[in-house]
């Protein structure tokens, strides 16, 4: 990381302005923010497992609706 030092006779406001500009132009902050919310891609095995779980749950809910143990839900859009 770059080292920023205040020159003699330089006001703090001037130094802060230069520092902010350097950080913004350096793209370090932008890269850090991108990595902060990075979600790793799922492997094929994970995708298949999730799809099978969803199908199983859907089947169970349909069965419960047909037998009357689960109320019918009306979708509103």
C-alpha positions as CSV (number, residue, x, y, z in Angstrom):
1,X,0.0,0.0,0.0
2,X,1.2,3.5,-0.8
3,X,2.5,5.6,2.1
4,X,1.1,9.1,2.3
5,X,2.9,11.8,4.3
6,X,2.0,15.3,4.9
7,X,4.6,17.8,3.7
8,X,5.8,20.6,5.9
9,X,3.7,23.7,5.5
10,X,0.8,21.7,3.9
11,X,-2.6,22.2,5.5
12,X,-4.5,19.2,6.7
13,X,-7.4,19.9,4.4
14,X,-5.1,19.9,1.3
15,X,-3.4,16.7,2.4
16,X,-6.8,15.0,3.0
17,X,-8.0,16.2,-0.4
18,X,-4.9,14.7,-2.1
19,X,-5.2,11.5,-0.1
20,X,-8.9,11.0,-1.1
21,X,-8.1,11.7,-4.8
22,X,-5.2,9.2,-4.7
23,X,-7.4,6.5,-3.1
24,X,-10.2,7.1,-5.6
25,X,-7.9,7.0,-8.6
26,X,-6.0,4.0,-7.3
27,X,-9.1,1.8,-7.6
28,X,-8.2,0.1,-4.3
29,X,-11.5,1.1,-2.6
30,X,-13.6,0.0,-5.6
31,X,-11.9,-3.4,-5.7
32,X,-12.4,-3.9,-1.9
33,X,-16.1,-3.1,-2.2
34,X,-16.5,-5.6,-5.1
35,X,-14.9,-8.3,-3.0
36,X,-17.0,-7.5,0.0
37,X,-20.2,-8.9,-1.6
38,X,-18.6,-11.6,-3.7
39,X,-20.7,-14.7,-3.8
40,X,-18.9,-17.8,-5.0
41,X,-20.5,-19.7,-7.8
42,X,-22.2,-23.0,-6.9
43,X,-20.7,-26.2,-8.2
44,X,-22.8,-28.5,-10.4
45,X,-23.2,-30.9,-7.4
46,X,-24.6,-28.1,-5.2
47,X,-27.0,-27.0,-8.0
48,X,-28.3,-30.5,-8.5
49,X,-28.7,-31.1,-4.7
50,X,-30.6,-27.8,-4.4
51,X,-32.8,-28.6,-7.3
52,X,-33.6,-32.1,-5.9
53,X,-34.4,-30.6,-2.5
54,X,-36.7,-28.1,-4.1
55,X,-38.6,-30.8,-6.0
56,X,-38.9,-32.9,-2.9
57,X,-40.3,-30.0,-0.9
58,X,-42.8,-29.1,-3.7
59,X,-44.0,-32.7,-3.8
60,X,-44.5,-32.8,-0.1
61,X,-46.4,-29.5,-0.1
62,X,-48.6,-30.6,-3.0
63,X,-49.4,-33.8,-1.1
64,X,-50.3,-31.8,2.1
65,X,-52.6,-29.5,0.0
66,X,-54.4,-32.4,-1.6
67,X,-55.0,-34.1,1.8
68,X,-56.3,-30.8,3.3
69,X,-53.5,-30.5,5.9
70,X,-52.2,-27.3,4.2
71,X,-54.3,-24.4,3.1
72,X,-54.5,-23.3,-0.5
73,X,-52.5,-20.1,-1.0
74,X,-53.6,-17.5,-3.5
75,X,-50.7,-15.8,-5.3
76,X,-51.1,-12.0,-5.5
77,X,-49.3,-10.0,-8.1
